[in-house]
């Protein structure tokens, strides 16, 4: 393959380790801190579980033609530091804009050569590890926001997303919400019962996806807490990552062993 046809993912396919990140919610301060530390410590790839909040409506003209704010600063940092950033979608992401992105040769939605959206059901291989993405979640704060500005109908996982992921085995699944079967401290977010039921529909679909693909690891966010547990009756370990500025927001994944260690950007 000639250099002129190499994608960013081709250029980093032999990296020994990657960073996995939980929710950032468009926080520029945390983003700058993490990326600077990651580059200093030799990382080349960061994988994000969603609620990154790029392409958010308040960064844009109505047609999403030009971006600014958090997205522009993230793109600039990635280019300056030589990092590749892959992310799934969360509930607090601009779903119409993400779905309208052109796909690059690796099947990612390309915001830039280095900022890559993994659509639901997308699969890729990095360092010999088989990754899959199944983003999406139900916004528990819908009642305080406006559809199309603060939340989007496309945010929730649907059966078609599970079908798109398929049944071929995975090593790592990147989701935003947490599969049903993993205990959570739901009191940290004070979820009303009706919304908890809606959220559980998404979690049940993610459980189905995990059963279909039997990954060794799942990385999720959404619930703003750091937890880990085994899927019932399976050997799949789920890592729930905390939000920005929290100690449990970042972990290192060794691609040769699939070992997971906490990472602090200091």
ChimeraX commands (.cxc) that place a marker at each C-alpha (Angstrom):
marker #1 position 0.00,0.00,0.00 radius 0.5
marker #1 position 1.46,3.35,-1.00 radius 0.5
marker #1 position 1.74,6.13,1.51 radius 0.5
marker #1 position -0.72,8.20,-0.49 radius 0.5
marker #1 position -3.48,5.65,0.28 radius 0.5
marker #1 position -2.75,5.12,3.96 radius 0.5
marker #1 position -5.45,6.20,6.40 radius 0.5
marker #1 position -4.71,7.39,9.90 radius 0.5
marker #1 position -5.79,4.02,11.27 radius 0.5
marker #1 position -3.33,2.24,8.96 radius 0.5
marker #1 position -0.53,4.43,10.29 radius 0.5
marker #1 position -1.17,3.51,13.94 radius 0.5
marker #1 position -2.16,-0.15,13.57 radius 0.5
marker #1 position 0.88,-1.39,15.51 radius 0.5
marker #1 position 0.42,0.76,18.62 radius 0.5
marker #1 position 0.98,-1.27,21.82 radius 0.5
marker #1 position -1.64,0.48,23.94 radius 0.5
marker #1 position -4.54,2.93,23.71 radius 0.5
marker #1 position -6.37,5.21,26.10 radius 0.5
marker #1 position -10.09,4.63,26.68 radius 0.5
marker #1 position -12.02,7.68,27.88 radius 0.5
marker #1 position -15.40,8.24,29.52 radius 0.5
marker #1 position -17.75,11.21,29.03 radius 0.5
marker #1 position -16.20,14.66,28.44 radius 0.5
marker #1 position -19.33,16.75,27.72 radius 0.5
marker #1 position -17.44,19.25,25.56 radius 0.5
marker #1 position -15.13,20.35,28.35 radius 0.5
marker #1 position -12.17,22.04,26.67 radius 0.5
marker #1 position -10.02,22.24,29.80 radius 0.5
marker #1 position -10.17,18.53,30.46 radius 0.5
marker #1 position -9.68,17.75,26.77 radius 0.5
marker #1 position -6.50,19.85,26.55 radius 0.5
marker #1 position -5.12,18.29,29.73 radius 0.5
marker #1 position -5.78,14.69,28.68 radius 0.5
marker #1 position -4.44,15.06,25.15 radius 0.5
marker #1 position -1.25,16.79,26.30 radius 0.5
marker #1 position -0.55,14.06,28.86 radius 0.5
marker #1 position -1.42,11.28,26.41 radius 0.5
marker #1 position 1.01,12.61,23.80 radius 0.5
marker #1 position 3.72,13.09,26.43 radius 0.5
marker #1 position 3.28,9.50,27.61 radius 0.5
marker #1 position 3.57,8.02,24.13 radius 0.5
marker #1 position -0.05,7.30,23.26 radius 0.5
marker #1 position -1.12,7.57,19.62 radius 0.5
marker #1 position -4.81,6.60,19.84 radius 0.5
marker #1 position -7.65,7.57,22.19 radius 0.5
marker #1 position -11.01,5.80,22.06 radius 0.5
marker #1 position -13.99,7.59,23.60 radius 0.5
marker #1 position -17.28,6.04,24.77 radius 0.5
marker #1 position -19.52,8.99,23.85 radius 0.5
marker #1 position -20.91,12.22,25.25 radius 0.5
marker #1 position -17.88,13.83,23.69 radius 0.5
marker #1 position -20.23,16.61,22.49 radius 0.5
marker #1 position -18.54,17.51,19.22 radius 0.5
marker #1 position -20.58,19.18,16.46 radius 0.5
marker #1 position -22.98,20.46,19.11 radius 0.5
marker #1 position -25.59,22.90,17.75 radius 0.5
marker #1 position -24.36,25.94,19.67 radius 0.5
marker #1 position -21.01,25.64,17.85 radius 0.5
marker #1 position -22.63,26.03,14.46 radius 0.5
marker #1 position -24.54,27.94,11.90 radius 0.5
marker #1 position -27.92,26.26,11.32 radius 0.5
marker #1 position -26.66,23.99,8.52 radius 0.5
marker #1 position -23.70,22.68,10.59 radius 0.5
marker #1 position -21.41,23.93,7.80 radius 0.5
marker #1 position -18.75,25.46,10.05 radius 0.5
marker #1 position -17.62,24.38,13.45 radius 0.5
marker #1 position -15.97,26.23,16.29 radius 0.5
marker #1 position -15.59,25.97,20.04 radius 0.5
marker #1 position -14.78,22.57,21.50 radius 0.5
marker #1 position -14.72,20.76,18.15 radius 0.5
marker #1 position -12.26,23.18,16.55 radius 0.5
marker #1 position -9.94,23.07,19.57 radius 0.5
marker #1 position -10.05,19.26,19.64 radius 0.5
marker #1 position -9.21,19.03,15.93 radius 0.5
marker #1 position -6.31,21.48,16.38 radius 0.5
marker #1 position -4.89,19.59,19.38 radius 0.5
marker #1 position -5.05,16.24,17.60 radius 0.5
marker #1 position -3.18,17.62,14.61 radius 0.5
marker #1 position -0.57,19.40,16.72 radius 0.5
marker #1 position 0.05,16.38,18.97 radius 0.5
marker #1 position -0.18,13.69,16.28 radius 0.5
marker #1 position -3.05,11.79,17.92 radius 0.5
marker #1 position -5.92,9.77,16.44 radius 0.5
marker #1 position -9.24,10.05,18.28 radius 0.5
marker #1 position -12.06,7.51,17.73 radius 0.5
marker #1 position -15.41,8.02,19.42 radius 0.5
marker #1 position -18.82,6.40,19.67 radius 0.5
marker #1 position -21.94,8.52,20.13 radius 0.5
marker #1 position -23.57,9.15,23.49 radius 0.5
marker #1 position -26.92,10.70,24.22 radius 0.5
marker #1 position -25.33,14.16,24.50 radius 0.5
marker #1 position -23.99,14.15,20.96 radius 0.5
marker #1 position -25.34,15.85,17.82 radius 0.5
marker #1 position -26.78,12.80,16.09 radius 0.5
marker #1 position -28.01,14.40,12.84 radius 0.5
marker #1 position -24.59,15.97,12.29 radius 0.5
marker #1 position -22.72,12.75,13.10 radius 0.5
marker #1 position -24.89,10.68,10.77 radius 0.5
marker #1 position -24.31,13.17,7.95 radius 0.5
marker #1 position -20.52,12.84,8.11 radius 0.5
marker #1 position -18.76,11.38,5.06 radius 0.5
marker #1 position -17.24,7.97,5.71 radius 0.5
marker #1 position -13.51,7.50,5.20 radius 0.5
marker #1 position -11.81,4.38,3.80 radius 0.5
marker #1 position -11.99,2.70,7.23 radius 0.5
marker #1 position -15.75,3.28,7.53 radius 0.5
marker #1 position -15.52,6.03,10.16 radius 0.5
marker #1 position -17.37,9.33,9.95 radius 0.5
marker #1 position -14.52,11.78,9.41 radius 0.5
marker #1 position -14.66,15.18,11.11 radius 0.5
marker #1 position -10.95,15.45,10.29 radius 0.5
marker #1 position -8.25,12.95,9.36 radius 0.5
marker #1 position -7.66,12.41,13.07 radius 0.5
marker #1 position -11.14,12.83,14.61 radius 0.5
marker #1 position -13.20,9.79,13.69 radius 0.5
marker #1 position -16.77,8.85,14.58 radius 0.5
marker #1 position -17.51,5.11,14.89 radius 0.5
marker #1 position -21.14,4.63,13.74 radius 0.5
marker #1 position -23.34,2.13,15.55 radius 0.5
marker #1 position -22.43,-1.35,14.40 radius 0.5
marker #1 position -19.06,-0.30,12.99 radius 0.5
marker #1 position -16.11,-2.66,13.47 radius 0.5
marker #1 position -12.39,-2.09,13.12 radius 0.5
marker #1 position -9.12,-3.77,14.06 radius 0.5
marker #1 position -6.27,-2.07,15.89 radius 0.5
marker #1 position -3.14,-3.87,17.02 radius 0.5
marker #1 position -4.81,-7.17,16.18 radius 0.5
marker #1 position -7.73,-6.39,18.52 radius 0.5
marker #1 position -11.27,-6.57,17.12 radius 0.5
marker #1 position -13.28,-3.50,18.18 radius 0.5
marker #1 position -16.95,-2.74,17.70 radius 0.5
marker #1 position -19.05,0.35,18.48 radius 0.5
marker #1 position -22.62,0.54,19.70 radius 0.5
marker #1 position -23.20,4.06,20.98 radius 0.5
marker #1 position -26.39,5.70,22.16 radius 0.5
marker #1 position -28.39,6.08,25.37 radius 0.5
marker #1 position -31.60,7.61,26.70 radius 0.5
marker #1 position -31.19,11.16,28.06 radius 0.5
marker #1 position -32.45,11.18,31.62 radius 0.5
marker #1 position -32.56,15.00,31.49 radius 0.5
marker #1 position -34.94,15.27,28.54 radius 0.5
marker #1 position -37.50,17.08,30.67 radius 0.5
marker #1 position -35.13,20.04,31.11 radius 0.5
marker #1 position -34.10,20.35,27.47 radius 0.5
marker #1 position -35.44,20.93,23.98 radius 0.5
marker #1 position -35.54,18.29,21.28 radius 0.5
marker #1 position -33.08,19.14,18.52 radius 0.5
marker #1 position -31.01,21.38,20.78 radius 0.5
marker #1 position -30.36,19.44,23.97 radius 0.5
marker #1 position -31.37,15.93,22.95 radius 0.5
marker #1 position -32.26,14.08,19.76 radius 0.5
marker #1 position -34.71,11.30,18.94 radius 0.5
marker #1 position -31.87,9.34,17.35 radius 0.5
marker #1 position -30.01,9.10,20.66 radius 0.5
marker #1 position -31.47,5.77,21.82 radius 0.5
marker #1 position -30.24,2.35,20.74 radius 0.5
marker #1 position -32.74,0.43,18.59 radius 0.5
marker #1 position -32.83,-3.24,17.50 radius 0.5
marker #1 position -31.50,-2.29,14.07 radius 0.5
marker #1 position -28.29,-1.06,15.73 radius 0.5
marker #1 position -27.79,-4.43,17.40 radius 0.5
marker #1 position -28.38,-6.14,14.06 radius 0.5
marker #1 position -25.83,-3.84,12.39 radius 0.5
marker #1 position -23.18,-4.94,14.89 radius 0.5
marker #1 position -23.83,-8.56,13.95 radius 0.5
marker #1 position -22.82,-11.75,15.68 radius 0.5
marker #1 position -19.18,-12.20,14.70 radius 0.5
marker #1 position -16.98,-12.31,17.83 radius 0.5
marker #1 position -15.38,-9.13,19.17 radius 0.5
marker #1 position -12.55,-8.54,21.59 radius 0.5
marker #1 position -13.71,-5.08,22.73 radius 0.5
marker #1 position -17.12,-3.41,22.51 radius 0.5
marker #1 position -17.35,0.36,22.92 radius 0.5
marker #1 position -20.81,1.40,24.09 radius 0.5
marker #1 position -22.11,4.53,25.78 radius 0.5
marker #1 position -24.73,3.04,28.07 radius 0.5
marker #1 position -24.03,0.03,30.27 radius 0.5
marker #1 position -25.38,-3.42,29.37 radius 0.5
marker #1 position -28.12,-4.77,31.62 radius 0.5
marker #1 position -26.68,-7.18,34.14 radius 0.5
marker #1 position -24.06,-4.80,35.50 radius 0.5
marker #1 position -24.95,-3.22,38.85 radius 0.5
marker #1 position -24.94,0.58,38.95 radius 0.5
marker #1 position -25.33,3.15,41.67 radius 0.5
marker #1 position -28.30,4.86,40.03 radius 0.5
marker #1 position -28.65,7.15,43.03 radius 0.5
marker #1 position -25.71,9.16,41.71 radius 0.5
marker #1 position -27.99,10.55,38.99 radius 0.5
marker #1 position -31.38,10.45,40.78 radius 0.5
marker #1 position -33.28,8.83,37.89 radius 0.5
marker #1 position -37.11,8.96,37.99 radius 0.5
marker #1 position -38.74,5.53,37.73 radius 0.5
marker #1 position -40.39,6.18,34.36 radius 0.5
marker #1 position -37.11,7.29,32.79 radius 0.5
marker #1 position -35.29,4.38,34.42 radius 0.5
marker #1 position -37.65,2.04,32.57 radius 0.5
marker #1 position -36.91,3.76,29.24 radius 0.5
marker #1 position -33.20,3.57,29.94 radius 0.5
marker #1 position -33.44,-0.12,30.75 radius 0.5
marker #1 position -34.75,-0.82,27.24 radius 0.5
marker #1 position -31.44,0.47,25.88 radius 0.5
marker #1 position -29.45,-1.49,28.45 radius 0.5
marker #1 position -31.31,-4.67,27.51 radius 0.5
marker #1 position -30.45,-4.19,23.84 radius 0.5
marker #1 position -26.80,-3.73,24.78 radius 0.5
marker #1 position -26.95,-6.94,26.80 radius 0.5
marker #1 position -28.21,-8.68,23.65 radius 0.5
marker #1 position -25.32,-7.25,21.65 radius 0.5
marker #1 position -22.81,-8.49,24.23 radius 0.5
marker #1 position -24.34,-11.96,24.18 radius 0.5
marker #1 position -24.21,-11.97,20.37 radius 0.5
marker #1 position -20.55,-10.95,20.08 radius 0.5
marker #1 position -19.03,-12.25,23.35 radius 0.5
marker #1 position -16.33,-9.58,23.72 radius 0.5
marker #1 position -13.73,-9.98,26.42 radius 0.5
marker #1 position -14.16,-6.34,27.39 radius 0.5
marker #1 position -16.87,-3.68,27.21 radius 0.5
marker #1 position -16.17,-0.01,27.90 radius 0.5
marker #1 position -19.11,2.26,28.75 radius 0.5
marker #1 position -19.85,5.61,30.38 radius 0.5
marker #1 position -23.12,7.54,30.74 radius 0.5
marker #1 position -23.75,6.96,34.46 radius 0.5
marker #1 position -20.89,9.12,35.78 radius 0.5
marker #1 position -19.31,6.51,38.01 radius 0.5
marker #1 position -16.38,4.10,37.89 radius 0.5
marker #1 position -17.44,0.48,38.20 radius 0.5
marker #1 position -16.44,-2.88,36.81 radius 0.5
marker #1 position -18.16,-6.24,36.74 radius 0.5
marker #1 position -18.65,-9.50,34.86 radius 0.5
marker #1 position -21.68,-10.05,32.66 radius 0.5
marker #1 position -23.84,-12.75,34.27 radius 0.5
marker #1 position -22.98,-16.18,32.89 radius 0.5
marker #1 position -20.20,-14.80,30.69 radius 0.5
marker #1 position -16.49,-14.03,30.85 radius 0.5
marker #1 position -17.06,-10.50,29.54 radius 0.5
marker #1 position -15.82,-7.78,31.88 radius 0.5
marker #1 position -17.54,-4.40,31.67 radius 0.5
marker #1 position -15.69,-1.23,32.64 radius 0.5
marker #1 position -17.92,1.77,33.39 radius 0.5
marker #1 position -15.93,5.00,33.20 radius 0.5
marker #1 position -16.58,8.20,35.12 radius 0.5
marker #1 position -16.95,11.69,33.62 radius 0.5
marker #1 position -14.41,14.45,33.01 radius 0.5
marker #1 position -12.15,15.55,35.90 radius 0.5
marker #1 position -12.89,12.34,37.81 radius 0.5
marker #1 position -10.16,9.84,38.65 radius 0.5
marker #1 position -12.03,7.04,36.87 radius 0.5
marker #1 position -12.44,8.82,33.53 radius 0.5
marker #1 position -9.48,7.17,31.78 radius 0.5
marker #1 position -7.93,3.73,31.51 radius 0.5
marker #1 position -5.07,2.24,29.51 radius 0.5
marker #1 position -5.79,-0.81,27.36 radius 0.5
marker #1 position -2.80,-3.00,26.48 radius 0.5
marker #1 position -3.54,-4.36,23.01 radius 0.5
marker #1 position -1.34,-7.43,23.39 radius 0.5
marker #1 position -2.85,-8.69,26.64 radius 0.5
marker #1 position -6.13,-6.70,26.96 radius 0.5
marker #1 position -5.01,-5.71,30.44 radius 0.5
marker #1 position -6.70,-2.56,31.78 radius 0.5
marker #1 position -5.08,-0.06,34.12 radius 0.5
marker #1 position -6.24,3.28,35.50 radius 0.5
marker #1 position -4.69,6.38,33.92 radius 0.5
marker #1 position -4.37,9.82,35.51 radius 0.5
marker #1 position -3.50,12.78,33.25 radius 0.5
marker #1 position -1.04,14.56,35.53 radius 0.5
marker link #1:1,2 radius 0.2
marker link #1:2,3 radius 0.2
marker link #1:3,4 radius 0.2
marker link #1:4,5 radius 0.2
marker link #1:5,6 radius 0.2
marker link #1:6,7 radius 0.2
marker link #1:7,8 radius 0.2
marker link #1:8,9 radius 0.2
marker link #1:9,10 radius 0.2
marker link #1:10,11 radius 0.2
marker link #1:11,12 radius 0.2
marker link #1:12,13 radius 0.2
marker link #1:13,14 radius 0.2
marker link #1:14,15 radius 0.2
marker link #1:15,16 radius 0.2
marker link #1:16,17 radius 0.2
marker link #1:17,18 radius 0.2
marker link #1:18,19 radius 0.2
marker link #1:19,20 radius 0.2
marker link #1:20,21 radius 0.2
marker link #1:21,22 radius 0.2
marker link #1:22,23 radius 0.2
marker link #1:23,24 radius 0.2
marker link #1:24,25 radius 0.2
marker link #1:25,26 radius 0.2
marker link #1:26,27 radius 0.2
marker link #1:27,28 radius 0.2
marker link #1:28,29 radius 0.2
marker link #1:29,30 radius 0.2
marker link #1:30,31 radius 0.2
marker link #1:31,32 radius 0.2
marker link #1:32,33 radius 0.2
marker link #1:33,34 radius 0.2
marker link #1:34,35 radius 0.2
marker link #1:35,36 radius 0.2
marker link #1:36,37 radius 0.2
marker link #1:37,38 radius 0.2
marker link #1:38,39 radius 0.2
marker link #1:39,40 radius 0.2
marker link #1:40,41 radius 0.2
marker link #1:41,42 radius 0.2
marker link #1:42,43 radius 0.2
marker link #1:43,44 radius 0.2
marker link #1:44,45 radius 0.2
marker link #1:45,46 radius 0.2
marker link #1:46,47 radius 0.2
marker link #1:47,48 radius 0.2
marker link #1:48,49 radius 0.2
marker link #1:49,50 radius 0.2
marker link #1:50,51 radius 0.2
marker link #1:51,52 radius 0.2
marker link #1:52,53 radius 0.2
marker link #1:53,54 radius 0.2
marker link #1:54,55 radius 0.2
marker link #1:55,56 radius 0.2
marker link #1:56,57 radius 0.2
marker link #1:57,58 radius 0.2
marker link #1:58,59 radius 0.2
marker link #1:59,60 radius 0.2
marker link #1:60,61 radius 0.2
marker link #1:61,62 radius 0.2
marker link #1:62,63 radius 0.2
marker link #1:63,64 radius 0.2
marker link #1:64,65 radius 0.2
marker link #1:65,66 radius 0.2
marker link #1:66,67 radius 0.2
marker link #1:67,68 radius 0.2
marker link #1:68,69 radius 0.2
marker link #1:69,70 radius 0.2
marker link #1:70,71 radius 0.2
marker link #1:71,72 radius 0.2
marker link #1:72,73 radius 0.2
marker link #1:73,74 radius 0.2
marker link #1:74,75 radius 0.2
marker link #1:75,76 radius 0.2
marker link #1:76,77 radius 0.2
marker link #1:77,78 radius 0.2
marker link #1:78,79 radius 0.2
marker link #1:79,80 radius 0.2
marker link #1:80,81 radius 0.2
marker link #1:81,82 radius 0.2
marker link #1:82,83 radius 0.2
marker link #1:83,84 radius 0.2
marker link #1:84,85 radius 0.2
marker link #1:85,86 radius 0.2
marker link #1:86,87 radius 0.2
marker link #1:87,88 radius 0.2
marker link #1:88,89 radius 0.2
marker link #1:89,90 radius 0.2
marker link #1:90,91 radius 0.2
marker link #1:91,92 radius 0.2
marker link #1:92,93 radius 0.2
marker link #1:93,94 radius 0.2
marker link #1:94,95 radius 0.2
marker link #1:95,96 radius 0.2
marker link #1:96,97 radius 0.2
marker link #1:97,98 radius 0.2
marker link #1:98,99 radius 0.2
marker link #1:99,100 radius 0.2
marker link #1:100,101 radius 0.2
marker link #1:101,102 radius 0.2
marker link #1:102,103 radius 0.2
marker link #1:103,104 radius 0.2
marker link #1:104,105 radius 0.2
marker link #1:105,106 radius 0.2
marker link #1:106,107 radius 0.2
marker link #1:107,108 radius 0.2
marker link #1:108,109 radius 0.2
marker link #1:109,110 radius 0.2
marker link #1:110,111 radius 0.2
marker link #1:111,112 radius 0.2
marker link #1:112,113 radius 0.2
marker link #1:113,114 radius 0.2
marker link #1:114,115 radius 0.2
marker link #1:115,116 radius 0.2
marker link #1:116,117 radius 0.2
marker link #1:117,118 radius 0.2
marker link #1:118,119 radius 0.2
marker link #1:119,120 radius 0.2
marker link #1:120,121 radius 0.2
marker link #1:121,122 radius 0.2
marker link #1:122,123 radius 0.2
marker link #1:123,124 radius 0.2
marker link #1:124,125 radius 0.2
marker link #1:125,126 radius 0.2
marker link #1:126,127 radius 0.2
marker link #1:127,128 radius 0.2
marker link #1:128,129 radius 0.2
marker link #1:129,130 radius 0.2
marker link #1:130,131 radius 0.2
marker link #1:131,132 radius 0.2
marker link #1:132,133 radius 0.2
marker link #1:133,134 radius 0.2
marker link #1:134,135 radius 0.2
marker link #1:135,136 radius 0.2
marker link #1:136,137 radius 0.2
marker link #1:137,138 radius 0.2
marker link #1:138,139 radius 0.2
marker link #1:139,140 radius 0.2
marker link #1:140,141 radius 0.2
marker link #1:141,142 radius 0.2
marker link #1:142,143 radius 0.2
marker link #1:143,144 radius 0.2
marker link #1:144,145 radius 0.2
marker link #1:145,146 radius 0.2
marker link #1:146,147 radius 0.2
marker link #1:147,148 radius 0.2
marker link #1:148,149 radius 0.2
marker link #1:149,150 radius 0.2
marker link #1:150,151 radius 0.2
marker link #1:151,152 radius 0.2
marker link #1:152,153 radius 0.2
marker link #1:153,154 radius 0.2
marker link #1:154,155 radius 0.2
marker link #1:155,156 radius 0.2
marker link #1:156,157 radius 0.2
marker link #1:157,158 radius 0.2
marker link #1:158,159 radius 0.2
marker link #1:159,160 radius 0.2
marker link #1:160,161 radius 0.2
marker link #1:161,162 radius 0.2
marker link #1:162,163 radius 0.2
marker link #1:163,164 radius 0.2
marker link #1:164,165 radius 0.2
marker link #1:165,166 radius 0.2
marker link #1:166,167 radius 0.2
marker link #1:167,168 radius 0.2
marker link #1:168,169 radius 0.2
marker link #1:169,170 radius 0.2
marker link #1:170,171 radius 0.2
marker link #1:171,172 radius 0.2
marker link #1:172,173 radius 0.2
marker link #1:173,174 radius 0.2
marker link #1:174,175 radius 0.2
marker link #1:175,176 radius 0.2
marker link #1:176,177 radius 0.2
marker link #1:177,178 radius 0.2
marker link #1:178,179 radius 0.2
marker link #1:179,180 radius 0.2
marker link #1:180,181 radius 0.2
marker link #1:181,182 radius 0.2
marker link #1:182,183 radius 0.2
marker link #1:183,184 radius 0.2
marker link #1:184,185 radius 0.2
marker link #1:185,186 radius 0.2
marker link #1:186,187 radius 0.2
marker link #1:187,188 radius 0.2
marker link #1:188,189 radius 0.2
marker link #1:189,190 radius 0.2
marker link #1:190,191 radius 0.2
marker link #1:191,192 radius 0.2
marker link #1:192,193 radius 0.2
marker link #1:193,194 radius 0.2
marker link #1:194,195 radius 0.2
marker link #1:195,196 radius 0.2
marker link #1:196,197 radius 0.2
marker link #1:197,198 radius 0.2
marker link #1:198,199 radius 0.2
marker link #1:199,200 radius 0.2
marker link #1:200,201 radius 0.2
marker link #1:201,202 radius 0.2
marker link #1:202,203 radius 0.2
marker link #1:203,204 radius 0.2
marker link #1:204,205 radius 0.2
marker link #1:205,206 radius 0.2
marker link #1:206,207 radius 0.2
marker link #1:207,208 radius 0.2
marker link #1:208,209 radius 0.2
marker link #1:209,210 radius 0.2
marker link #1:210,211 radius 0.2
marker link #1:211,212 radius 0.2
marker link #1:212,213 radius 0.2
marker link #1:213,214 radius 0.2
marker link #1:214,215 radius 0.2
marker link #1:215,216 radius 0.2
marker link #1:216,217 radius 0.2
marker link #1:217,218 radius 0.2
marker link #1:218,219 radius 0.2
marker link #1:219,220 radius 0.2
marker link #1:220,221 radius 0.2
marker link #1:221,222 radius 0.2
marker link #1:222,223 radius 0.2
marker link #1:223,224 radius 0.2
marker link #1:224,225 radius 0.2
marker link #1:225,226 radius 0.2
marker link #1:226,227 radius 0.2
marker link #1:227,228 radius 0.2
marker link #1:228,229 radius 0.2
marker link #1:229,230 radius 0.2
marker link #1:230,231 radius 0.2
marker link #1:231,232 radius 0.2
marker link #1:232,233 radius 0.2
marker link #1:233,234 radius 0.2
marker link #1:234,235 radius 0.2
marker link #1:235,236 radius 0.2
marker link #1:236,237 radius 0.2
marker link #1:237,238 radius 0.2
marker link #1:238,239 radius 0.2
marker link #1:239,240 radius 0.2
marker link #1:240,241 radius 0.2
marker link #1:241,242 radius 0.2
marker link #1:242,243 radius 0.2
marker link #1:243,244 radius 0.2
marker link #1:244,245 radius 0.2
marker link #1:245,246 radius 0.2
marker link #1:246,247 radius 0.2
marker link #1:247,248 radius 0.2
marker link #1:248,249 radius 0.2
marker link #1:249,250 radius 0.2
marker link #1:250,251 radius 0.2
marker link #1:251,252 radius 0.2
marker link #1:252,253 radius 0.2
marker link #1:253,254 radius 0.2
marker link #1:254,255 radius 0.2
marker link #1:255,256 radius 0.2
marker link #1:256,257 radius 0.2
marker link #1:257,258 radius 0.2
marker link #1:258,259 radius 0.2
marker link #1:259,260 radius 0.2
marker link #1:260,261 radius 0.2
marker link #1:261,262 radius 0.2
marker link #1:262,263 radius 0.2
marker link #1:263,264 radius 0.2
marker link #1:264,265 radius 0.2
marker link #1:265,266 radius 0.2
view
